[in-house]
Structures are given as structure tokens and as C-alpha cells.
Amino acid sequence: MNSFYKKAGILILGTRMKRLSEKFLQEVNQIYKEKEISFEPSWFPIFYLLKNGEERSLTEIAAELDVSHSAISQMVTNLKKKGLLDILPDPFDGRKKHICLSPKGKSLLAQIKPIWWALEQTVRDILGEAHRSAFFDQLGKMEQMVQDNRLSRQVMSNIPNTRVDFKRVDLKEAGSPFYSFLSEHELEEMSAASFIGMARTGQELIGVISFRSLEDSKEYLLQEFYIKNGHRRKGVGAQFLDWAMKELKLEKGACLHINKVSTPLLELLLKEGKTFKVLGQN
């Protein structure tokens, strides 16, 4: 996988899903061509709905596929012109039409069913039994979230609505809010720090970071790094760390040493592409 896509992670999810969809349909289309079957992947939803000889109205098909009535009408008209669908009048309501596969459509269905089966088996093998159900469950949740516009609402709620300021401080001059923010042990450790920074929104202290320079080295130990609950997972931690490294005149690729391993810290360092070493490990 391209390293750019790994680094971008969730931020490029939409682009990756679009590329995957396009490539997947290209591969499927290639199968039909190699088998000399005149079938387009975009026809699949209608053929699948009518595969058991059912008759459906335009409204029913549109509702089932969650597609506009006009889009389905256009596709049905196209398939009717190709002789693949029959449109029958409703015996009880002259305004309604029923759609079903024509004899030519049924003949084409018989040719493509083995390909559907082989495709399904192949994807099952690729995803594996254990992951297949979870994959489609998560995909369904994402689809529902986007359809309900919940994604945009949740993103908006996670955007910090207050400005975060970062400032380098001296431990002795930090003031009482700073002291109440840290434990006695943490304050003792920070007394040997080469650099201490704090993050604030207005007068509220929401984060602390400290570094200690390592002897005979231009590298630093990340001693303390804490973001207050309610401000995590909003990009504050990444901004805070970048700010502190710039203040120390550290290059982006500089190696950071850590001795307190926590899942949130490791996730942040990996996500931001930071180089780091855990003290005591080679």
C-alpha cells in the first residue's frame, strides 16, 4: 500500500472507497468481457431483484435500491430497448407498470449467475470467515451514518470551538493551576526538565508537555504529555507536540525517547509519523 494512504488514514477513507469501488467494477467488467458476455455491472441491481422471476414496479425498485425514481426509470428504459426487460400493465390499475426479465434477459441471467457465484466465493475467501461479517456490519453503519447526515454532525461536534494557546513555562513560575494539574511525583520528575510547555483555552489549563535532554546527545526524552479529558481526539495533542518540537528546534524526523508507554501516546506518535524509541529497548 502507498505510504501516503497509510499516513492519511481515516482522512482519505472516502477517496480510497471510491477508488476501490471503481477498480472492483473494472475487474468484474473484465470478467464479463473475457467470458464474452454482454453485461454491464451497473445492471446488476435490477437483474438481482428480478432473478427469481418476480415482477416489480418502478416505485418498488427505486425504494429497494434507495435510488431516485428517475434514475431507475432511465435504466429500465435502457434495458427495455436492449430487449432484456418486459414492462407489463397492471391488470387492476392502468397507471401502474410491472417490470420483469424478458426471455432474452432470463437467458442472459443464466450466463451470469455462475460468475456471481464465483465472485461471491472469491470475496469470501479474501475477507475470511472471521472478518466478513464484521466488514459488512461496519460498512452498513458507515452507509447509514452518511445517509442520515450524522457524520457531518458528529464531525462538527468534535471541532474545538475555542482557541488553544501553547506557552513555554518555568516550573517555579507556573502558578497554582499548573501544580494542581500534576501529581507530586510528576512535578518531581519535571524539575529536571529542559523544556516545559502548557496548553490553555482562555484561562483553563488543558495540557502539559515536558522534555529532558539526554546526556551526550542532541535527542530528548518526552517526560510528560497529558491532555485533559474533553479535549482529546480533537487534534490538540498533535498540535501541542508539533509546537513543542518546533520550540526545541527539532526536525520532524527527530527521534523522541519515551519511558512511559501508553496506548493513546503510541497511537498519536504512529499516526503523526514520529520517530521514537522506548527507553530500555533496542
C-alpha positions in Angstrom: 0.0 0.0 0.0 1.2 3.5 -0.8 2.7 5.1 2.3 0.7 8.3 1.7 -2.6 6.4 2.2 -1.3 4.8 5.4 -0.3 8.2 6.8 -3.6 9.9 5.8 -5.6 7.0 7.4 -9.2 7.8 8.0 -8.9 11.2 6.4 -8.7 9.7 3.0 -11.3 7.0 3.6 -13.8 8.4 1.0 -11.2 8.6 -1.7 -10.0 5.0 -1.0 -13.5 3.6 -1.0 -14.2 5.4 -4.3 -11.0 4.0 -5.9 -11.8 0.5 -4.6 -15.3 0.6 -6.0 -14.1 1.8 -9.4 -11.3 -0.8 -9.5 -13.6 -3.6 -8.3 -16.2 -2.8 -11.0 -13.4 -2.7 -13.6 -12.3 -6.1 -12.6 -15.8 -7.5 -12.7 -16.4 -5.9 -16.1 -13.2 -7.6 -17.3 -14.6 -11.0 -16.3 -17.7 -10.5 -18.4 -15.6 -9.4 -21.4 -13.3 -12.5 -21.1 -16.4 -14.7 -20.9 -17.8 -12.8 -24.0 -21.0 -11.9 -22.0 -22.6 -8.6 -22.9 -23.4 -7.4 -19.3 -22.6 -4.2 -17.5 -22.0 -4.2 -13.7 -24.5 -1.3 -13.4 -27.3 -3.6 -14.5 -26.6 -5.9 -11.5 -29.1 -4.4 -9.0 -32.1 -4.8 -11.3 -31.2 -8.3 -12.5 -30.6 -9.4 -8.9 -34.0 -8.1 -7.8 -35.7 -9.9 -10.7 -33.6 -13.0 -10.7 -36.4 -15.3 -9.3 -39.0 -14.3 -11.8 -40.5 -11.5 -9.7 -42.4 -8.6 -11.1 -41.7 -5.2 -9.6 -43.0 -1.7 -10.1 -40.6 1.3 -10.7 -41.5 2.6 -7.3 -40.7 -0.7 -5.6 -37.3 -1.0 -7.4 -36.4 2.6 -6.5 -37.3 2.1 -2.9 -35.5 -1.2 -2.7 -32.3 0.2 -4.2 -32.6 3.6 -2.4 -32.2 5.3 -5.8 -34.3 8.1 -7.3 -37.4 7.1 -9.4 -36.0 9.0 -12.4 -32.7 7.1 -12.3 -34.5 3.7 -12.2 -36.8 4.8 -15.0 -33.9 5.7 -17.2 -32.1 2.4 -16.5 -35.3 0.3 -17.1 -36.0 2.2 -20.4 -32.4 1.4 -21.5 -32.7 -2.3 -20.6 -36.1 -2.5 -22.3 -34.6 -1.1 -25.5 -32.0 -3.8 -25.3 -34.7 -6.4 -25.1 -33.7 -7.5 -21.6 -36.8 -6.4 -19.7 -40.6 -6.6 -20.3 -42.9 -3.9 -19.0 -46.4 -5.2 -18.3 -49.6 -3.3 -17.4 -51.2 -3.8 -14.1 -54.5 -5.7 -14.6 -56.1 -3.7 -11.8 -54.5 -0.3 -12.2 -53.8 1.1 -15.6 -51.4 3.7 -14.2 -49.0 1.1 -12.8 -46.5 -0.9 -14.8 -44.8 -4.2 -13.7 -41.2 -4.9 -14.7 -39.7 -8.4 -15.2 -36.9 -10.1 -17.1 -37.8 -10.8 -20.8 -36.9 -14.3 -22.3 -33.6 -12.7 -23.5 -33.0 -11.2 -20.0 -33.6 -14.7 -18.5 -31.1 -16.2 -20.9 -28.5 -13.6 -20.0 -29.2 -14.2 -16.3 -28.4 -17.9 -16.8 -25.0 -17.0 -18.2 -24.0 -14.5 -15.4 -25.2 -16.5 -12.4 -22.1 -18.7 -12.3 -20.0 -15.6 -12.4 -21.9 -14.1 -9.4 -21.3 -17.4 -7.5 -17.6 -17.4 -8.3 -17.3 -13.7 -7.4 -19.0 -14.2 -4.1 -16.8 -17.2 -3.2 -13.7 -15.3 -4.1 -14.5 -12.3 -1.9 -15.5 -14.7 0.9 -12.0 -16.3 0.6 -10.3 -12.9 0.6 -12.1 -11.5 3.6 -12.1 -14.7 5.6 -14.9 -16.2 7.6 -14.0 -14.3 10.8 -13.8 -10.9 9.2 -16.5 -11.0 6.5 -19.5 -10.4 8.8 -17.7 -7.6 10.7 -16.6 -5.9 7.5 -20.2 -5.7 6.1 -21.6 -4.7 9.5 -19.2 -1.7 9.7 -19.8 -0.9 6.0 -23.5 -0.8 6.8 -23.0 1.5 9.8 -21.0 3.9 7.7 -23.6 4.0 4.9 -26.4 4.6 7.4 -24.4 7.4 9.1 -23.7 9.2 5.8 -27.3 8.7 4.7 -28.6 10.2 7.9 -26.1 13.1 7.8 -24.9 12.0 11.2 -21.2 12.0 10.0 -21.2 15.8 9.4 -23.0 16.5 12.6 -20.5 14.4 14.7 -17.5 16.0 12.9 -18.9 19.4 13.7 -19.4 18.5 17.4 -15.7 17.3 17.6 -14.2 20.5 16.2 -12.8 22.6 19.0 -14.8 25.7 19.4 -12.3 27.5 21.5 -8.8 28.7 20.6 -5.9 26.7 22.2 -2.8 28.6 23.1 0.6 27.0 23.8 3.2 28.6 26.0 6.6 27.6 27.3 6.8 28.0 31.1 9.2 27.8 34.0 8.0 25.3 36.7 8.6 27.8 39.5 6.6 30.4 37.8 3.8 28.2 36.5 1.2 29.1 39.2 -1.2 27.1 41.3 -3.4 25.8 38.4 -0.3 24.1 37.0 0.5 22.5 40.3 -3.0 21.2 40.9 -2.9 19.7 37.4 0.0 17.4 38.2 0.8 14.8 40.8 3.7 15.2 43.3 5.7 12.5 41.5 5.1 14.2 38.1 6.2 17.6 39.5 9.4 16.0 40.9 10.2 14.4 37.6 9.6 17.7 35.7 12.0 19.6 38.0 14.8 18.1 35.8 13.1 19.0 32.5 14.8 21.1 29.8 11.5 22.2 28.4 8.0 22.6 29.8 5.0 23.7 27.9 1.3 24.2 28.7 -1.8 24.3 26.6 -4.7 26.6 27.6 -8.1 27.6 26.3 -8.6 31.0 27.8 -7.6 30.7 31.5 -8.2 26.9 31.6 -5.1 24.7 31.6 -5.9 21.7 29.4 -2.5 20.1 28.7 1.1 19.7 29.8 4.2 18.6 28.0 7.9 18.3 29.1 11.2 17.2 27.6 14.5 16.4 29.2 17.7 16.5 27.1 19.7 13.3 27.1 23.4 13.5 28.1 25.9 13.4 25.2 23.1 13.6 22.7 21.0 16.1 20.8 18.0 13.9 21.4 15.2 14.4 24.0 13.2 12.3 26.4 9.4 13.0 26.3 8.8 13.0 30.0 5.2 14.1 30.4 2.5 14.6 27.9 -1.1 15.0 29.1 -4.3 16.4 27.5 -7.3 16.9 29.7 -10.5 14.8 29.1 -12.9 16.6 26.9 -10.1 17.9 24.7 -8.7 14.6 23.5 -9.1 13.2 20.0 -9.7 16.8 18.6 -6.2 17.3 17.2 -5.0 19.3 20.2 -2.4 16.6 21.1 -0.8 16.6 17.6 -0.7 20.4 17.5 0.8 20.6 21.0 3.5 18.1 20.2 4.4 19.8 16.9 4.6 23.2 18.7 6.9 21.8 21.4 9.2 20.2 18.8 9.5 23.5 16.9 10.2 25.3 20.1 13.1 22.8 20.7 14.2 23.3 17.1 13.8 19.6 16.5 13.3 18.4 12.9 10.1 16.5 12.1 12.1 13.3 11.7 13.9 13.7 15.0 13.9 10.7 17.3 11.9 11.1 20.5 12.6 8.9 23.5 9.8 7.8 25.8 9.7 5.8 29.0 6.0 5.9 29.7 4.2 3.8 27.2 0.5 4.3 26.8 -1.9 3.4 24.0 -3.0 7.0 23.4 0.6 8.2 23.1 1.7 5.4 20.8 -1.4 5.9 18.6 -0.5 9.6 18.4 3.2 9.1 17.6 2.4 6.5 14.9 -0.4 8.5 13.4 1.7 11.6 13.1 4.7 9.6 11.7 7.0 10.4 14.6 10.3 8.5 15.1 10.6 7.3 18.6 12.4 4.8 20.9 11.2 3.3 24.2 14.0 3.6 26.8 15.5 0.3 27.6 14.5 -1.3 24.3 16.7 -1.6 21.3 
